[in-house]
Amino acid sequence: MAVVKPFKGIRPNPELAEQVAALPYDVMNREEAKAMAGDNPHSYLHVSRSEIDLPESVDPYDPIVYQKANETFKLMQDQGVLIQDEEPRYYIYRQIMDGRAQTGIVACASIDEYVNDTIKKHEFTRPVKEVDRINHFDYCNANTEPVFFAYRSKAEIQELIYNWIDNHKPVYDFTTEDDIAHILWVIDDASVINSIEEMFKGVDYLYIADGHHRTASAVKIGLKRREENPGYTGDEEFNYFMTVIFPDEELLIMDYNRVVKDLNGNTVEEFLNKVSQSFTIEEVASSEPYKPEDRHIFGMYLENKWYKLTAKASIINEDDQVERLDVSILQTNLLNPILGIENPRTDKRIDFVGGIRGLKELERRTSTDMKVAFALYPPSMEELFAIADVGEVMPPKSTWFEPKLRSGLFIHEL
């Protein structure tokens, strides 16, 4: 049973929503965040990446950064840039990219359901990244950014959402510079709010699609607040955290590709010979990048040439939920034994390129700072669910979801 509840959202004044909305804090570096905020004083990056308003000598994890985030967050509320709903609401958030829409419910999920594994995970988290968002949430007294959840679609929930959309005007409707539309509706009808809560009780599990660190941080700040308030009842806002929950059938996982700095001491001929032991290699005649068209097929770019690599049946273990993933096949049979990438989480010789950047980015990287690139076929939502259901985790950098949730459109006060 999935527990969801409405909340008194802090969100932009409708006239300023487009100026406030910002990409998630973790998809850009400090310099990029500063450039994105530019001369826009209302950009939510002044909260989510508050170090952009401090001297570059200040460490991004210094307490002063989180103090600055809180100051700016309060200032935006005092100035009326951000407003708060007086009663708990659900929100409908729709994004449209390249003509494809994904429509989710903005709600609060229970920290207890994360602890008891009703909320399923598929990635490990790194403590240093958790601590950063714990501090951000704590200083701001809010879940300052949402996490991205998925669930196995239920017709009754979809019918309710689309009925609301058909009969109500959105409060926000704008298109960002990347040609992605962002549309938000506020659900303020008590009977509909109650129906949503009841309908989600029929959902067995919620799955973290994107935002494992934010989720872990939100849960830990909730547990911290419980320790600080031993008389808590369980109804306090810190027992819940903010998420956008999407039906699986509307979500798109893009490829998450790899680039490696060198051939680990191999000549090109030696490298190709070793690869051929586990993969069938075909040189691609086209001058266009090769995009894998199915599972267990890879694109490889080396010495200005594209190759099609097909995994041989002998290296595929379809009985293992994790080992049958293409990211696992590539890691186990090529990146580790041939290129010496034992731990892709920590090895500095490998980098990862989200599919939104396109395969031309792989060509560019091999012409600048890398030697060889690999294009992968993306995993499916059902593969993600299956791995999470058995308590396993996917290899690092397995999934790239698009479009990304915009930050600043809704905030949950703790």
C-alpha positions as CSV (number, residue, x, y, z in Angstrom):
1,M,0.0,0.0,0.0
2,A,1.4,3.4,-1.0
3,V,0.8,6.2,1.5
4,V,0.5,9.7,-0.2
5,K,-0.8,12.9,1.3
6,P,-1.4,16.5,0.1
7,F,0.6,19.4,1.4
8,K,0.6,23.2,1.6
9,G,2.9,23.8,-1.4
10,I,5.2,26.7,-1.6
11,R,5.3,27.7,-5.2
12,P,5.9,30.6,-7.6
13,N,3.6,33.5,-8.1
14,P,2.0,32.5,-11.4
15,E,3.4,35.6,-13.1
16,L,7.0,34.6,-12.2
17,A,6.8,30.8,-12.5
18,E,8.9,30.7,-15.8
19,Q,11.6,32.9,-14.2
20,V,11.7,30.8,-11.0
21,A,11.8,27.3,-12.6
22,A,15.3,25.8,-12.8
23,L,16.9,22.6,-13.7
24,P,17.7,20.2,-10.8
25,Y,20.8,21.2,-8.7
26,D,22.8,18.1,-9.7
27,V,22.8,18.3,-13.5
28,M,25.2,21.2,-13.7
29,N,28.4,22.4,-12.1
30,R,28.9,25.7,-10.2
31,E,30.0,27.6,-13.2
32,E,27.1,26.4,-15.3
33,A,24.6,27.1,-12.6
34,K,25.9,30.7,-12.3
35,A,25.6,31.2,-16.1
36,M,22.1,29.7,-16.1
37,A,20.9,32.1,-13.3
38,G,22.5,34.9,-15.2
39,D,20.9,38.3,-14.3
40,N,17.6,36.6,-13.3
41,P,17.2,37.3,-9.5
42,H,14.1,35.0,-9.4
43,S,15.9,31.9,-10.6
44,Y,15.5,29.1,-8.1
45,L,19.2,28.3,-8.6
46,H,19.8,31.1,-6.1
47,V,18.3,28.6,-3.5
48,S,19.3,25.2,-4.9
49,R,22.8,26.3,-5.8
50,S,23.3,29.2,-3.5
51,E,27.1,29.1,-3.8
52,I,26.7,31.0,-7.1
53,D,26.0,34.1,-5.0
54,L,29.1,33.6,-2.8
55,P,32.8,34.1,-3.6
56,E,34.3,31.2,-5.6
57,S,36.7,30.6,-2.8
58,V,33.8,29.4,-0.6
59,D,33.5,25.6,-0.6
60,P,30.1,24.5,-1.9
61,Y,29.6,22.4,1.2
62,D,30.5,25.1,3.7
63,P,27.7,25.9,6.2
64,I,27.6,29.5,4.8
65,V,26.2,28.1,1.5
66,Y,23.2,26.5,3.3
67,Q,22.7,29.7,5.3
68,K,22.7,31.6,2.1
69,A,20.1,29.2,0.6
70,N,17.8,29.7,3.6
71,E,18.2,33.5,3.4
72,T,17.3,33.6,-0.3
73,F,14.5,31.2,0.2
74,K,12.9,33.4,2.9
75,L,13.6,36.5,0.8
76,M,11.7,35.1,-2.2
77,Q,8.7,34.4,0.1
78,D,8.9,37.8,1.7
79,Q,9.0,39.4,-1.8
80,G,6.0,37.4,-3.0
81,V,8.1,35.6,-5.6
82,L,7.1,32.4,-3.8
83,I,3.6,31.9,-2.2
84,Q,2.2,29.2,0.0
85,D,-1.2,27.5,-0.4
86,E,-3.3,27.9,2.7
87,E,-4.7,24.4,2.6
88,P,-3.1,21.0,1.7
89,R,-3.3,20.3,-2.0
90,Y,-2.2,17.8,-4.6
91,Y,-0.8,19.1,-7.8
92,I,-0.7,17.7,-11.3
93,Y,2.6,18.3,-13.2
94,R,2.8,17.7,-16.9
95,Q,5.9,17.9,-19.0
96,I,5.9,17.7,-22.8
97,M,9.1,17.0,-24.7
98,D,9.2,16.2,-28.5
99,G,5.4,15.8,-28.5
100,R,5.5,13.2,-25.7
101,A,3.7,14.0,-22.4
102,Q,4.3,12.6,-18.9
103,T,1.8,13.6,-16.3
104,G,2.4,13.0,-12.6
105,I,0.9,13.8,-9.2
106,V,2.9,16.0,-6.9
107,A,2.4,14.7,-3.3
108,C,4.2,13.7,-0.1
109,A,5.3,10.2,0.5
110,S,6.0,8.6,3.9
111,I,9.5,8.3,5.3
112,D,8.4,5.0,7.0
113,E,7.6,3.5,3.6
114,Y,11.1,4.2,2.5
115,V,12.4,2.5,5.6
116,N,10.2,-0.5,5.3
117,D,10.9,-0.8,1.6
118,T,7.4,0.0,0.2
119,I,9.3,2.6,-1.7
120,K,11.7,0.6,-3.9
121,K,15.2,1.6,-4.7
122,H,17.5,0.5,-7.6
123,E,20.7,2.5,-6.9
124,F,23.3,2.9,-4.1
125,T,23.8,6.3,-2.7
126,R,27.0,8.1,-1.7
127,P,27.1,9.6,1.9
128,V,28.8,12.8,0.8
129,K,25.9,13.6,-1.6
130,E,23.4,12.7,1.0
131,V,24.9,15.0,3.6
132,D,24.8,17.9,1.1
133,R,21.0,17.7,0.7
134,I,20.4,16.9,4.3
135,N,22.0,20.2,5.2
136,H,20.1,22.0,2.4
137,F,16.8,20.6,3.6
138,D,17.6,21.2,7.3
139,Y,18.7,24.8,6.9
140,C,15.8,25.7,4.6
141,N,13.3,23.7,6.7
142,A,11.9,22.3,3.5
143,N,12.2,19.6,0.9
144,T,13.6,22.2,-1.6
145,E,13.4,19.9,-4.6
146,P,11.2,17.0,-5.5
147,V,12.2,13.4,-6.2
148,F,11.0,11.5,-9.2
149,F,8.9,8.4,-8.5
150,A,7.1,5.9,-10.7
151,Y,4.4,3.3,-10.2
152,R,2.7,0.6,-12.2
153,S,-0.1,2.6,-13.9
154,K,-3.6,2.3,-12.6
155,A,-6.5,3.2,-14.9
156,E,-8.6,4.8,-12.1
157,I,-5.8,7.2,-11.1
158,Q,-5.2,8.2,-14.7
159,E,-8.9,8.7,-15.3
160,L,-9.1,11.0,-12.3
161,I,-6.1,13.0,-13.4
162,Y,-7.2,13.5,-16.9
163,N,-10.7,14.4,-15.9
164,W,-9.3,17.2,-13.7
165,I,-7.1,18.4,-16.5
166,D,-10.0,18.5,-18.9
167,N,-12.2,20.6,-16.6
168,H,-9.7,23.0,-15.0
169,K,-7.3,25.6,-16.2
170,P,-3.6,25.2,-15.2
171,V,-2.0,27.8,-12.9
172,Y,1.3,27.5,-14.8
173,D,1.9,26.8,-18.5
174,F,5.2,27.8,-20.1
175,T,7.9,26.4,-22.3
176,T,11.6,26.5,-21.2
177,E,14.6,27.3,-23.4
178,D,15.0,23.5,-24.1
179,D,11.6,23.4,-25.7
180,I,10.0,21.4,-22.9
181,A,6.5,22.5,-21.8
182,H,5.8,22.6,-18.1
183,I,2.1,22.7,-17.0
184,L,0.8,22.7,-13.4
185,W,-2.8,22.3,-12.1
186,V,-3.8,22.7,-8.4
187,I,-6.2,20.1,-7.0
188,D,-8.3,21.9,-4.4
189,D,-11.4,19.8,-4.2
190,A,-11.6,17.9,-0.9
191,S,-13.4,14.9,-2.5
192,V,-10.9,14.6,-5.2
193,I,-8.0,14.9,-2.7
194,N,-9.6,12.1,-0.6
195,S,-10.0,10.0,-3.7
196,I,-6.4,10.3,-4.7
197,E,-5.3,9.2,-1.2
198,E,-7.6,6.2,-1.3
199,M,-6.6,5.2,-4.9
200,F,-2.9,5.1,-4.1
201,K,-3.6,2.7,-1.2
202,G,-4.2,0.2,-4.0
203,V,-0.7,0.8,-5.4
204,D,1.6,-1.9,-4.0
205,Y,4.9,0.0,-4.4
206,L,6.4,3.3,-5.4
207,Y,9.7,3.2,-7.2
208,I,12.5,5.8,-7.2
209,A,13.1,6.6,-10.8
210,D,15.5,9.5,-10.3
211,G,16.7,11.2,-7.1
212,H,18.0,8.4,-4.8
213,H,20.2,10.9,-2.9
214,R,17.4,13.4,-2.5
215,T,15.1,10.7,-1.2
216,A,17.7,9.3,1.2
217,S,18.4,12.8,2.4
218,A,14.7,13.6,2.9
219,V,14.2,10.5,4.9
220,K,17.2,11.1,7.1
221,I,16.2,14.7,7.8
222,G,12.8,13.3,8.8
223,L,14.4,10.8,11.2
224,K,16.6,13.5,12.6
225,R,13.6,15.7,13.3
226,R,11.9,12.7,15.1
227,E,15.0,12.4,17.4
228,E,14.8,16.2,18.1
229,N,11.1,15.9,18.8
230,P,10.6,12.7,20.8
231,G,6.9,13.4,21.4
232,Y,6.1,13.4,17.6
233,T,2.8,12.0,16.6
234,G,3.6,10.9,13.0
235,D,1.4,13.6,11.5
236,E,4.1,16.3,11.4
237,E,5.3,17.4,8.0
238,F,8.8,16.1,8.6
239,N,7.4,12.6,8.5
240,Y,6.8,13.1,4.8
241,F,8.8,14.2,1.8
242,M,7.9,15.7,-1.6
243,T,7.8,13.7,-4.8
244,V,6.3,13.7,-8.3
245,I,4.7,10.3,-9.0
246,F,4.4,9.2,-12.7
247,P,2.7,6.2,-14.3
248,D,5.4,3.9,-15.8
249,E,3.7,3.8,-19.2
250,E,4.4,7.5,-19.7
251,L,8.1,7.5,-18.8
252,L,11.1,7.4,-21.1
253,I,14.5,6.0,-20.1
254,M,17.2,7.2,-22.4
255,D,20.6,5.6,-23.1
256,Y,23.4,6.3,-20.6
257,N,26.6,6.0,-22.6
258,R,30.3,5.6,-21.7
259,V,33.6,7.1,-22.8
260,V,37.0,5.8,-21.7
261,K,40.3,7.7,-21.7
262,D,42.6,5.0,-23.2
263,L,42.8,1.4,-24.3
264,N,44.6,0.3,-21.2
265,G,47.9,-0.3,-22.9
266,N,46.4,-2.2,-25.9
267,T,47.0,-1.2,-29.5
268,V,43.8,-0.8,-31.5
269,E,44.4,-4.2,-33.1
270,E,45.0,-5.9,-29.8
271,F,41.9,-4.2,-28.3
272,L,39.6,-5.3,-31.2
273,N,40.9,-8.8,-31.0
274,K,40.1,-9.0,-27.3
275,V,36.6,-7.5,-27.8
276,S,35.9,-10.1,-30.6
277,Q,36.1,-12.9,-28.1
278,S,32.9,-11.8,-26.4
279,F,31.2,-9.7,-29.1
280,T,30.7,-9.9,-32.8
281,I,32.2,-6.8,-34.4
282,E,30.9,-5.2,-37.5
283,E,32.2,-1.9,-38.9
284,V,29.4,0.5,-39.7
285,A,29.6,1.9,-43.2
286,S,27.4,5.0,-42.6
287,S,29.0,8.3,-41.6
288,E,26.2,8.8,-39.0
289,P,26.6,7.6,-35.4
290,Y,25.4,4.0,-34.8
291,K,22.5,3.8,-32.3
292,P,21.8,0.3,-31.0
293,E,18.4,-0.9,-32.1
294,D,17.9,-3.7,-29.5
295,R,19.1,-5.2,-26.2
296,H,22.6,-6.8,-26.1
297,I,23.7,-4.6,-29.1
298,F,26.2,-1.8,-28.6
299,G,27.7,1.0,-30.6
300,M,31.4,1.6,-30.3
301,Y,33.3,4.7,-31.6
302,L,37.1,4.3,-32.0
303,E,39.6,6.0,-34.3
304,N,36.8,7.9,-36.1
305,K,34.9,4.8,-36.9
306,W,31.6,3.4,-35.6
307,Y,31.3,-0.4,-34.9
308,K,28.3,-2.5,-34.1
309,L,29.0,-4.9,-31.2
310,T,26.7,-7.8,-30.7
311,A,27.1,-9.7,-27.4
312,K,27.6,-13.5,-28.0
313,A,25.0,-15.8,-26.4
314,S,27.7,-17.4,-24.2
315,I,28.1,-14.2,-22.2
316,I,24.4,-13.4,-21.6
317,N,22.8,-14.7,-18.4
318,E,19.1,-14.0,-18.9
319,D,18.2,-15.7,-15.6
320,D,19.9,-12.9,-13.6
321,Q,18.0,-9.6,-13.4
322,V,21.1,-7.5,-13.1
323,E,23.6,-9.5,-15.1
324,R,21.4,-9.5,-18.2
325,L,21.3,-5.7,-18.4
326,D,23.4,-4.2,-21.2
327,V,25.3,-2.0,-18.7
328,S,26.4,-5.2,-16.8
329,I,27.3,-7.1,-20.0
330,L,29.5,-4.3,-21.1
331,Q,31.1,-3.8,-17.7
332,T,31.7,-7.5,-17.1
333,N,33.0,-8.5,-20.5
334,L,34.7,-5.4,-21.8
335,L,35.2,-2.4,-19.5
336,N,36.6,-4.4,-16.7
337,P,38.7,-7.3,-18.2
338,I,39.9,-5.4,-21.3
339,L,40.0,-1.7,-20.3
340,G,40.7,-2.2,-16.6
341,I,37.7,-0.3,-15.3
342,E,37.2,-2.3,-12.2
343,N,34.9,0.2,-10.4
344,P,33.1,2.6,-12.6
345,R,31.9,4.6,-9.6
346,T,35.5,5.7,-8.7
347,D,37.7,5.2,-11.8
348,K,38.8,8.5,-13.3
349,R,39.4,7.0,-16.7
350,I,35.7,6.6,-17.4
351,D,33.0,9.1,-17.9
352,F,29.2,8.9,-18.6
353,V,27.2,10.8,-21.2
354,G,23.4,11.1,-20.9
355,G,21.4,10.2,-23.9
356,I,19.9,13.7,-24.1
357,R,23.3,14.9,-25.4
358,G,23.2,12.6,-28.4
359,L,25.7,10.3,-30.0
360,K,27.6,13.2,-31.6
361,E,28.7,14.1,-28.1
362,L,30.5,10.7,-28.0
363,E,32.3,11.6,-31.2
364,R,33.3,15.0,-29.7
365,R,34.6,13.5,-26.5
366,T,36.8,11.0,-28.4
367,S,38.3,13.8,-30.4
368,T,39.1,15.8,-27.3
369,D,39.8,14.0,-24.0
370,M,38.8,10.4,-24.5
371,K,39.8,7.4,-26.7
372,V,36.8,5.1,-27.1
373,A,33.1,5.5,-26.7
374,F,30.2,3.1,-26.2
375,A,26.5,3.7,-27.0
376,L,24.0,1.5,-25.1
377,Y,20.4,0.5,-25.6
378,P,18.4,1.8,-22.6
379,P,16.9,-0.5,-20.0
380,S,13.1,-0.6,-19.8
381,M,10.9,0.5,-16.9
382,E,9.9,-3.2,-16.3
383,E,13.6,-4.1,-16.0
384,L,14.0,-1.3,-13.4
385,F,10.9,-2.5,-11.5
386,A,12.0,-6.2,-11.6
387,I,15.4,-5.4,-10.1
388,A,14.0,-3.2,-7.4
389,D,11.3,-5.8,-6.6
390,V,14.0,-8.4,-5.6
391,G,16.0,-5.9,-3.6
392,E,18.9,-5.6,-6.1
393,V,20.5,-2.5,-7.5
394,M,21.4,-1.5,-11.0
395,P,25.0,-0.8,-12.0
396,P,25.9,2.9,-11.7
397,K,24.8,5.3,-14.4
398,S,22.2,2.8,-15.8
399,T,19.2,5.1,-16.3
400,W,18.8,8.6,-17.7
401,F,15.3,10.0,-17.5
402,E,14.1,12.9,-19.6
403,P,12.6,15.4,-19.2
404,K,14.1,16.4,-15.9
405,L,11.7,17.9,-13.2
406,R,12.1,21.6,-12.9
407,S,12.9,22.8,-9.4
408,G,11.2,25.7,-7.7
409,L,7.7,24.9,-8.9
410,F,6.7,23.3,-5.7
411,I,8.4,23.1,-2.3
412,H,7.4,21.2,0.9
413,E,7.8,22.9,4.2
414,L,8.9,20.7,7.0
